[in-house]
Amino acid sequence: MLNQFVYGLINLSSMAQKHLTLKKIPGIPPKLTKSQRKELEKMICDGPKNNGFSGACWRTPMIQELIFDKFELFYSVWHIRKILHNMGFSYQKAKFDSAHINPKEREKWIKETWPEILKLAQKKNAYIMFGDEASFSQWGSLTYTWAKKGKQPIVRTSGIRKSYKVFGAIDYFSGRFFSKAHEGRLNSESYASFLNSWRKKIFNKAVKKAKLSQNYRPHDLRHFYATALIKAGTSLAFCPETTWTPFNSNNS
Protein backbone atom coordinates (compact mmCIF):
# COMPACT_ATOMS: atom_id res chain seq x y z
CA MET A 1 0.00 0.00 0.00
CA LEU A 2 2.80 2.34 0.94
CA ASN A 3 4.73 1.49 -2.21
CA GLN A 4 1.71 2.24 -4.36
CA PHE A 5 1.26 5.61 -2.61
CA VAL A 6 4.88 6.58 -3.16
CA TYR A 7 4.72 5.48 -6.79
CA GLY A 8 1.60 7.62 -7.26
CA LEU A 9 3.37 10.68 -5.84
CA ILE A 10 6.36 10.17 -8.16
CA ASN A 11 4.08 9.74 -11.14
CA LEU A 12 2.09 12.85 -10.17
CA SER A 13 5.33 14.86 -9.80
CA SER A 14 6.57 13.86 -13.25
CA MET A 15 3.20 14.75 -14.79
CA ALA A 16 3.29 18.13 -13.03
CA GLN A 17 6.76 18.88 -14.38
CA LYS A 18 5.58 17.98 -17.86
CA HIS A 19 2.33 19.94 -17.92
CA LEU A 20 2.90 22.73 -15.37
CA THR A 21 6.09 24.30 -16.80
CA LEU A 22 6.50 28.02 -16.15
CA LYS A 23 5.91 30.23 -19.12
CA LYS A 24 6.78 33.89 -19.49
CA ILE A 25 3.71 36.04 -19.42
CA PRO A 26 3.81 38.24 -22.53
CA GLY A 27 1.94 41.13 -20.90
CA ILE A 28 0.22 43.95 -22.71
CA PRO A 29 1.75 44.51 -26.16
CA PRO A 30 3.40 47.95 -26.53
CA LYS A 31 1.48 50.62 -28.38
CA LEU A 32 4.57 51.93 -30.14
CA THR A 33 5.95 49.57 -32.76
CA LYS A 34 9.70 49.04 -33.23
CA SER A 35 9.74 51.30 -36.27
CA GLN A 36 7.83 53.99 -34.39
CA ARG A 37 10.30 53.79 -31.49
CA LYS A 38 13.22 54.27 -33.87
CA GLU A 39 11.47 57.25 -35.43
CA LEU A 40 10.72 58.69 -31.99
CA GLU A 41 14.36 58.20 -30.95
CA LYS A 42 15.55 60.17 -33.98
CA MET A 43 13.09 63.00 -33.34
CA ILE A 44 14.20 63.30 -29.71
CA CYS A 45 17.88 63.30 -30.72
CA ASP A 46 17.16 66.03 -33.31
CA GLY A 47 15.98 68.30 -30.49
CA PRO A 48 12.74 70.15 -29.72
CA LYS A 49 13.31 73.03 -32.15
CA ASN A 50 13.53 70.66 -35.12
CA ASN A 51 10.14 69.24 -34.11
CA GLY A 52 8.16 72.48 -33.87
CA PHE A 53 8.81 73.46 -30.25
CA SER A 54 10.23 76.81 -29.14
CA GLY A 55 12.38 75.49 -26.31
CA ALA A 56 15.77 73.81 -26.63
CA CYS A 57 15.37 71.21 -23.86
CA TRP A 58 12.93 68.33 -23.78
CA ARG A 59 10.29 68.03 -21.05
CA THR A 60 8.12 64.96 -20.61
CA PRO A 61 4.85 66.79 -21.53
CA MET A 62 6.51 67.93 -24.77
CA ILE A 63 7.35 64.33 -25.71
CA GLN A 64 3.81 63.36 -24.71
CA GLU A 65 2.48 65.90 -27.21
CA LEU A 66 4.99 64.76 -29.84
CA ILE A 67 3.89 61.11 -29.57
CA PHE A 68 0.23 62.05 -29.74
CA ASP A 69 0.65 64.35 -32.77
CA LYS A 70 2.88 61.93 -34.68
CA PHE A 71 1.48 58.52 -33.80
CA GLU A 72 -1.97 59.36 -32.33
CA LEU A 73 -1.07 57.50 -29.15
CA PHE A 74 -1.61 58.85 -25.65
CA TYR A 75 0.68 58.01 -22.74
CA SER A 76 0.75 59.46 -19.25
CA VAL A 77 3.84 61.52 -18.47
CA TRP A 78 4.88 58.93 -15.87
CA HIS A 79 4.77 56.09 -18.40
CA ILE A 80 6.69 58.18 -20.95
CA ARG A 81 9.55 58.45 -18.46
CA LYS A 82 9.65 54.65 -18.33
CA ILE A 83 9.58 54.40 -22.13
CA LEU A 84 12.43 56.88 -22.48
CA HIS A 85 14.49 55.02 -19.90
CA ASN A 86 13.98 51.75 -21.77
CA MET A 87 15.04 53.49 -24.99
CA GLY A 88 18.36 54.52 -23.44
CA PHE A 89 17.53 58.13 -22.55
CA SER A 90 18.22 59.82 -19.21
CA TYR A 91 17.17 63.15 -17.70
CA GLN A 92 20.35 65.22 -17.56
CA LYS A 93 21.60 68.79 -17.61
CA ALA A 94 22.33 70.24 -21.05
CA LYS A 95 25.35 72.38 -21.94
CA PHE A 96 25.63 75.59 -23.93
CA ASP A 97 27.19 75.91 -27.37
CA SER A 98 27.75 79.36 -28.87
CA ALA A 99 25.59 79.91 -31.93
CA HIS A 100 27.97 82.51 -33.43
CA ILE A 101 30.90 80.07 -33.63
CA ASN A 102 31.47 78.59 -37.06
CA PRO A 103 32.08 74.81 -36.69
CA LYS A 104 34.31 74.74 -39.79
CA GLU A 105 36.44 77.63 -38.54
CA ARG A 106 36.66 75.98 -35.13
CA GLU A 107 37.83 72.70 -36.67
CA LYS A 108 40.36 74.59 -38.82
CA TRP A 109 41.73 76.35 -35.73
CA ILE A 110 42.09 73.05 -33.86
CA LYS A 111 43.75 71.19 -36.75
CA GLU A 112 45.86 73.99 -38.25
CA THR A 113 46.23 77.11 -36.09
CA TRP A 114 46.69 75.42 -32.72
CA PRO A 115 49.46 73.03 -33.93
CA GLU A 116 51.31 76.06 -35.36
CA ILE A 117 51.07 77.90 -32.03
CA LEU A 118 52.21 74.79 -30.19
CA LYS A 119 55.16 74.23 -32.53
CA LEU A 120 56.26 77.87 -32.32
CA ALA A 121 56.06 77.90 -28.52
CA GLN A 122 58.11 74.70 -28.29
CA LYS A 123 60.69 76.13 -30.68
CA LYS A 124 61.05 79.33 -28.66
CA ASN A 125 60.72 77.57 -25.30
CA ALA A 126 57.83 79.92 -24.57
CA TYR A 127 54.74 79.78 -22.39
CA ILE A 128 51.20 79.19 -23.61
CA MET A 129 48.92 80.71 -21.01
CA PHE A 130 45.20 80.08 -20.54
CA GLY A 131 43.60 82.69 -18.29
CA ASP A 132 40.26 83.43 -16.71
CA GLU A 133 38.76 85.24 -13.75
CA ALA A 134 36.29 84.30 -11.02
CA SER A 135 34.24 86.13 -8.43
CA PHE A 136 33.19 84.54 -5.12
CA SER A 137 30.38 86.18 -3.17
CA GLN A 138 31.10 86.73 0.53
CA TRP A 139 27.44 86.73 1.60
CA GLY A 140 26.93 83.01 0.91
CA SER A 141 24.73 81.18 -1.56
CA LEU A 142 21.31 79.57 -1.36
CA THR A 143 20.32 76.07 -2.39
CA TYR A 144 17.35 73.74 -2.02
CA THR A 145 16.42 72.54 1.51
CA TRP A 146 13.56 70.82 3.31
CA ALA A 147 10.96 73.02 5.03
CA LYS A 148 7.28 73.04 5.92
CA LYS A 149 4.93 73.85 3.07
CA GLY A 150 4.06 77.55 2.95
CA LYS A 151 6.98 78.52 5.22
CA GLN A 152 10.00 79.62 3.22
CA PRO A 153 13.21 78.99 5.21
CA ILE A 154 15.44 81.94 6.04
CA VAL A 155 19.24 81.68 5.97
CA ARG A 156 21.21 84.28 7.91
CA THR A 157 23.92 86.00 5.89
CA SER A 158 26.86 88.18 6.83
CA GLY A 159 25.38 91.22 5.12
CA ILE A 160 28.68 91.97 3.41
CA ARG A 161 27.83 92.73 -0.19
CA LYS A 162 31.35 92.19 -1.45
CA SER A 163 32.98 89.49 -3.51
CA TYR A 164 36.43 87.99 -3.60
CA LYS A 165 37.82 88.30 -7.10
CA VAL A 166 40.69 86.25 -8.48
CA PHE A 167 42.57 86.29 -11.76
CA GLY A 168 44.25 83.05 -12.81
CA ALA A 169 46.36 81.69 -15.66
CA ILE A 170 47.90 78.27 -16.22
CA ASP A 171 50.78 77.27 -18.46
CA TYR A 172 49.97 74.59 -21.04
CA PHE A 173 53.33 72.81 -20.85
CA SER A 174 54.27 72.82 -17.17
CA GLY A 175 50.89 73.28 -15.53
CA ARG A 176 52.34 76.20 -13.55
CA PHE A 177 49.56 78.32 -12.11
CA PHE A 178 49.61 82.11 -11.70
CA SER A 179 46.95 83.88 -9.64
CA LYS A 180 46.27 87.28 -8.17
CA ALA A 181 43.51 88.46 -5.85
CA HIS A 182 41.82 91.71 -6.75
CA GLU A 183 39.61 94.18 -4.91
CA GLY A 184 37.27 96.22 -7.00
CA ARG A 185 35.67 95.69 -10.36
CA LEU A 186 36.94 93.28 -12.96
CA ASN A 187 37.82 95.29 -16.06
CA SER A 188 40.49 95.60 -18.72
CA GLU A 189 42.79 97.64 -16.48
CA SER A 190 42.72 95.15 -13.61
CA TYR A 191 43.26 92.26 -16.02
CA ALA A 192 46.19 94.07 -17.66
CA SER A 193 47.70 94.55 -14.19
CA PHE A 194 47.43 90.81 -13.59
CA LEU A 195 49.07 90.00 -16.94
CA ASN A 196 51.88 92.40 -16.15
CA SER A 197 52.44 90.79 -12.74
CA TRP A 198 53.03 87.25 -14.05
CA ARG A 199 54.92 88.64 -17.07
CA LYS A 200 57.38 90.13 -14.60
CA LYS A 201 57.68 86.79 -12.82
CA ILE A 202 58.51 85.02 -16.09
CA PHE A 203 60.81 87.84 -17.19
CA ASN A 204 62.75 87.81 -13.90
CA LYS A 205 63.16 84.06 -14.19
CA ALA A 206 64.52 84.45 -17.75
CA VAL A 207 66.94 87.19 -16.61
CA LYS A 208 68.22 84.94 -13.84
CA LYS A 209 68.58 82.00 -16.24
CA ALA A 210 70.55 84.19 -18.66
CA LYS A 211 72.82 85.28 -15.75
CA LEU A 212 72.07 88.95 -16.31
CA SER A 213 71.98 91.60 -13.63
CA GLN A 214 68.73 91.88 -11.69
CA ASN A 215 68.14 95.54 -12.70
CA TYR A 216 67.16 94.66 -16.26
CA ARG A 217 63.69 95.61 -17.48
CA PRO A 218 61.78 94.33 -20.54
CA HIS A 219 62.30 97.74 -22.16
CA ASP A 220 66.09 97.37 -21.71
CA LEU A 221 66.14 93.95 -23.35
CA ARG A 222 64.34 95.38 -26.35
CA HIS A 223 67.31 97.67 -27.00
CA PHE A 224 69.70 94.81 -26.22
CA TYR A 225 67.94 92.65 -28.82
CA ALA A 226 68.17 95.43 -31.43
CA THR A 227 71.90 95.81 -30.74
CA ALA A 228 72.41 92.06 -31.18
CA LEU A 229 70.58 92.17 -34.52
CA ILE A 230 72.80 94.99 -35.76
CA LYS A 231 75.95 93.09 -34.76
CA ALA A 232 74.61 90.04 -36.62
CA GLY A 233 74.34 92.12 -39.80
CA THR A 234 70.60 92.73 -39.73
CA SER A 235 69.42 96.00 -41.24
CA LEU A 236 67.05 98.01 -39.08
CA ALA A 237 64.89 100.95 -40.10
CA PHE A 238 62.49 103.22 -38.24
CA CYS A 239 58.87 103.09 -39.28
CA PRO A 240 57.10 106.43 -39.80
CA GLU A 241 54.61 107.25 -37.08
CA THR A 242 51.84 107.39 -39.67
CA THR A 243 52.16 103.63 -40.31
CA TRP A 244 51.26 102.55 -36.77
CA THR A 245 48.88 103.54 -33.99
CA PRO A 246 50.37 104.22 -30.53
CA PHE A 247 48.90 102.10 -27.76
CA ASN A 248 47.88 105.15 -25.72
CA SER A 249 46.34 106.92 -28.67
CA ASN A 250 42.69 107.84 -28.55
CA ASN A 251 42.33 107.05 -32.23
CA SER A 252 39.95 104.20 -32.99
C-alpha positions in Angstrom: 0.0 0.0 0.0 2.8 2.3 0.9 4.7 1.5 -2.2 1.7 2.2 -4.4 1.3 5.6 -2.6 4.9 6.6 -3.2 4.7 5.5 -6.8 1.6 7.6 -7.3 3.4 10.7 -5.8 6.4 10.2 -8.2 4.1 9.7 -11.1 2.1 12.9 -10.2 5.3 14.9 -9.8 6.6 13.9 -13.2 3.2 14.7 -14.8 3.3 18.1 -13.0 6.8 18.9 -14.4 5.6 18.0 -17.9 2.3 19.9 -17.9 2.9 22.7 -15.4 6.1 24.3 -16.8 6.5 28.0 -16.1 5.9 30.2 -19.1 6.8 33.9 -19.5 3.7 36.0 -19.4 3.8 38.2 -22.5 1.9 41.1 -20.9 0.2 43.9 -22.7 1.8 44.5 -26.2 3.4 48.0 -26.5 1.5 50.6 -28.4 4.6 51.9 -30.1 6.0 49.6 -32.8 9.7 49.0 -33.2 9.7 51.3 -36.3 7.8 54.0 -34.4 10.3 53.8 -31.5 13.2 54.3 -33.9 11.5 57.3 -35.4 10.7 58.7 -32.0 14.4 58.2 -30.9 15.5 60.2 -34.0 13.1 63.0 -33.3 14.2 63.3 -29.7 17.9 63.3 -30.7 17.2 66.0 -33.3 16.0 68.3 -30.5 12.7 70.1 -29.7 13.3 73.0 -32.1 13.5 70.7 -35.1 10.1 69.2 -34.1 8.2 72.5 -33.9 8.8 73.5 -30.3 10.2 76.8 -29.1 12.4 75.5 -26.3 15.8 73.8 -26.6 15.4 71.2 -23.9 12.9 68.3 -23.8 10.3 68.0 -21.0 8.1 65.0 -20.6 4.9 66.8 -21.5 6.5 67.9 -24.8 7.4 64.3 -25.7 3.8 63.4 -24.7 2.5 65.9 -27.2 5.0 64.8 -29.8 3.9 61.1 -29.6 0.2 62.1 -29.7 0.7 64.4 -32.8 2.9 61.9 -34.7 1.5 58.5 -33.8 -2.0 59.4 -32.3 -1.1 57.5 -29.2 -1.6 58.8 -25.7 0.7 58.0 -22.7 0.7 59.5 -19.3 3.8 61.5 -18.5 4.9 58.9 -15.9 4.8 56.1 -18.4 6.7 58.2 -20.9 9.5 58.4 -18.5 9.7 54.7 -18.3 9.6 54.4 -22.1 12.4 56.9 -22.5 14.5 55.0 -19.9 14.0 51.7 -21.8 15.0 53.5 -25.0 18.4 54.5 -23.4 17.5 58.1 -22.5 18.2 59.8 -19.2 17.2 63.1 -17.7 20.4 65.2 -17.6 21.6 68.8 -17.6 22.3 70.2 -21.1 25.4 72.4 -21.9 25.6 75.6 -23.9 27.2 75.9 -27.4 27.8 79.4 -28.9 25.6 79.9 -31.9 28.0 82.5 -33.4 30.9 80.1 -33.6 31.5 78.6 -37.1 32.1 74.8 -36.7 34.3 74.7 -39.8 36.4 77.6 -38.5 36.7 76.0 -35.1 37.8 72.7 -36.7 40.4 74.6 -38.8 41.7 76.3 -35.7 42.1 73.1 -33.9 43.7 71.2 -36.8 45.9 74.0 -38.3 46.2 77.1 -36.1 46.7 75.4 -32.7 49.5 73.0 -33.9 51.3 76.1 -35.4 51.1 77.9 -32.0 52.2 74.8 -30.2 55.2 74.2 -32.5 56.3 77.9 -32.3 56.1 77.9 -28.5 58.1 74.7 -28.3 60.7 76.1 -30.7 61.1 79.3 -28.7 60.7 77.6 -25.3 57.8 79.9 -24.6 54.7 79.8 -22.4 51.2 79.2 -23.6 48.9 80.7 -21.0 45.2 80.1 -20.5 43.6 82.7 -18.3 40.3 83.4 -16.7 38.8 85.2 -13.8 36.3 84.3 -11.0 34.2 86.1 -8.4 33.2 84.5 -5.1 30.4 86.2 -3.2 31.1 86.7 0.5 27.4 86.7 1.6 26.9 83.0 0.9 24.7 81.2 -1.6 21.3 79.6 -1.4 20.3 76.1 -2.4 17.4 73.7 -2.0 16.4 72.5 1.5 13.6 70.8 3.3 11.0 73.0 5.0 7.3 73.0 5.9 4.9 73.8 3.1 4.1 77.5 3.0 7.0 78.5 5.2 10.0 79.6 3.2 13.2 79.0 5.2 15.4 81.9 6.0 19.2 81.7 6.0 21.2 84.3 7.9 23.9 86.0 5.9 26.9 88.2 6.8 25.4 91.2 5.1 28.7 92.0 3.4 27.8 92.7 -0.2 31.4 92.2 -1.4 33.0 89.5 -3.5 36.4 88.0 -3.6 37.8 88.3 -7.1 40.7 86.2 -8.5 42.6 86.3 -11.8 44.2 83.1 -12.8 46.4 81.7 -15.7 47.9 78.3 -16.2 50.8 77.3 -18.5 50.0 74.6 -21.0 53.3 72.8 -20.9 54.3 72.8 -17.2 50.9 73.3 -15.5 52.3 76.2 -13.6 49.6 78.3 -12.1 49.6 82.1 -11.7 47.0 83.9 -9.6 46.3 87.3 -8.2 43.5 88.5 -5.8 41.8 91.7 -6.7 39.6 94.2 -4.9 37.3 96.2 -7.0 35.7 95.7 -10.4 36.9 93.3 -13.0 37.8 95.3 -16.1 40.5 95.6 -18.7 42.8 97.6 -16.5 42.7 95.1 -13.6 43.3 92.3 -16.0 46.2 94.1 -17.7 47.7 94.5 -14.2 47.4 90.8 -13.6 49.1 90.0 -16.9 51.9 92.4 -16.1 52.4 90.8 -12.7 53.0 87.3 -14.1 54.9 88.6 -17.1 57.4 90.1 -14.6 57.7 86.8 -12.8 58.5 85.0 -16.1 60.8 87.8 -17.2 62.7 87.8 -13.9 63.2 84.1 -14.2 64.5 84.5 -17.7 66.9 87.2 -16.6 68.2 84.9 -13.8 68.6 82.0 -16.2 70.6 84.2 -18.7 72.8 85.3 -15.7 72.1 88.9 -16.3 72.0 91.6 -13.6 68.7 91.9 -11.7 68.1 95.5 -12.7 67.2 94.7 -16.3 63.7 95.6 -17.5 61.8 94.3 -20.5 62.3 97.7 -22.2 66.1 97.4 -21.7 66.1 94.0 -23.3 64.3 95.4 -26.3 67.3 97.7 -27.0 69.7 94.8 -26.2 67.9 92.7 -28.8 68.2 95.4 -31.4 71.9 95.8 -30.7 72.4 92.1 -31.2 70.6 92.2 -34.5 72.8 95.0 -35.8 75.9 93.1 -34.8 74.6 90.0 -36.6 74.3 92.1 -39.8 70.6 92.7 -39.7 69.4 96.0 -41.2 67.1 98.0 -39.1 64.9 101.0 -40.1 62.5 103.2 -38.2 58.9 103.1 -39.3 57.1 106.4 -39.8 54.6 107.3 -37.1 51.8 107.4 -39.7 52.2 103.6 -40.3 51.3 102.5 -36.8 48.9 103.5 -34.0 50.4 104.2 -30.5 48.9 102.1 -27.8 47.9 105.1 -25.7 46.3 106.9 -28.7 42.7 107.8 -28.6 42.3 107.1 -32.2 40.0 104.2 -33.0 
